[in-house]
Amino acid sequence: MAALPSAPVEKVIVTYKSRTAEATSNTAAKSDAAAKGAETGEKLAFERRLASGAALVDLGAQATKQDVTEVMAAFRADPEVASVEPDIRAYAMAVTPNDTEYAKQWDLFEPTGGMNVPGAWDKTTGSGVTVAVIDTGYAAHSDLSGNTVSGYDFISSSADARDGNGRDADPTDEGDWNATDGECGTGSRASNSSWHGTHVAGTIAATTHNAKGVAGVAYGAKVQHVRVLGKCGGSSSDIADAITWASGGSVPGIAANPNPAKIINMSLGGASSTCPTVYKNAIDGAVARGTTVVVAAGNSNANASGFTPANCANVINVASTSREGNRSYYSNYGTIIDVSAPGGETRRSTDTPGTVTTPENGILSTLNSGTTTQSLENYKPYQGTSMAAPHIAGLAALLESAKPTLTPAEIESAIKANARPLPGTCSGGCGAGIADAAKTVNAVTGSPSTGTSFSNATNVTISDNTTVTSSISVTGITGNAPAALKVDVDIKHTWRGDLVVDLVAPDGTAYRLKNSSSSDSADNVLATYTVDASAETAAGVWKLQVRDVASGDTGYIDSWGLTF
């Protein structure tokens, strides 16, 4: 853990005894500060009265430790003073995780495609919340073991479970490999074990600040593995029972869940034009018990309405986005998508299926190296809406922890209301946009982002095939800009895909906020971007630069702003 800064003490807090003049009169407190200053040789000044009634006394910026000691001794020696203490500084505890692979987790922190997770950790880490991962089960991993509670194996077929006894209280992942093509139905292919549930769980709640591996979105939460997927997938009857049990409901012949989950993640699905009744009843029951249900939209580059449980009501249906902020090439889409989250792309859409050509653009998480049965633990990048959903499940856990009175509907509404538009493209519908963890947590806790803001509301016309700028002069901010500089953009323009938007720092460095896209026909750019501007001097003239790359649609910069 990093040591806290050693900041000089510049002020002291003096509490006077009741019924003394200094306790109620600012004039008397000013006089006493001046007297103590004369006594100690310091230039003391009464600054203001605190809500508690105490007096805040300024020692000046040049006070040494010895000066502070002498001033406090003078106040303590006064029989009319009840107490005196230094006005110490506090610091945000959400330090950058020291997990060795954290720098590769662009999905958590990068301003373009990331989900702005670190900004939420000052308020909540998911403590006290259990998240059920209804999936393939658990492959033992030291980066997860500390955050794992007892789960259950709901696979009723012993052959599919590969554990010889069907349902039991051991959710160990026995592997979901297939030895031959066609083994699991027409068109199925031979494959190694995926350890899918362990990867999903790591995104939600991998142990963090342990100088190892990756960080979880809700690393203070607990994961409960509920095994439903084995050889050749899993049945809707088993999955429905798992939903009921995980949320604290009763399943015949199964002992009650000792740790009912407030969040369920289901990174699974199958083709169906409607939501099966067995899913509907289980999901509705879970939500009625206060459990938020998060579901992956599917990876078929098709309308999510044809896949279940994504097409069930009362779930948060999650599409996948890429590191560039586009809809991932494989992600399902449609009007039933609720929100998007990083799911990554370990290859380009034109690359050979099954290859991994861009691992740095995938979602890195906990895994196992075994090809069939479990072997050594490891970490690998995956892509999929299966990877997007646990980002939202983790965010739901952060919200549940921060404000336990929230209902599943309120959690869904908050996530959607505080999402930002995709900086890239989405054909077919990506819901409310990419979820923003910090903004959502701040919204539900009543803690809006703080900082000094600057804005420019003077309209600037954007003509076809032109580049225009709008300037903001930043003054009064010393040092460099923050690593999470907020850029609020309001551009009125038909066919926003024509526009390329950059933030230009005082030294001329450009930070890309939005790329152009010939397929993005929506109107207007209304978004808040987060830029790592820590290499830039804060003071100076910043510019919003907008380039129109096509003809036929025009508009104007309505307003924009910076929050430091």
Secondary structure, 3 states (H helix, E strand, C coil): CCCCCCCCCCEEEEEECCCCHHHHCHHHHHHHHHHHHHHHCCCCEEEEECCCCCEEEECCCCCCHHHHHHHHHHHHCCCCEEEEEECCCCCCCCCCCCCCCHHHCHHHHCCCCCCCCHHHCCCCCCCCCEEEEEECCECCCCCCHHHEEEEEECCCCHHHHCCCCCCECCCECCCCCECCCCCCCCCCCCECCCCHHHHHHHHHHCCCCCCCCCCCCCCCCEEEEEECCECCECCHHHHHHHHHHHCCCCCCCCCCCCCCCCEEEECCCEECCCCCHHHHHHHHHHHHCCCEEEEECCCCCCEHHHEECCCCCCCEEEEEECCCCCECCCCCECCCCCEEEECCCCCCCCCCCCCCCCHHHCEEEEEECCCCCCCCEEEEEECCHHHHHHHHHHHHHHHHHHCCCCCHHHHHHHHHHCCECCCCCCCCCCCCCECCHHHHHHHHHCCCCCCCEEEECCCEEECCCCEEEEEEEECCCCCECCCCEEEEEEEEECCHHHEEEEEECCCCCEEEEECCCCCCCCCCEEEEEEECCCCCECCEEEEEEEEECCCCCCEEEEEEEEEC
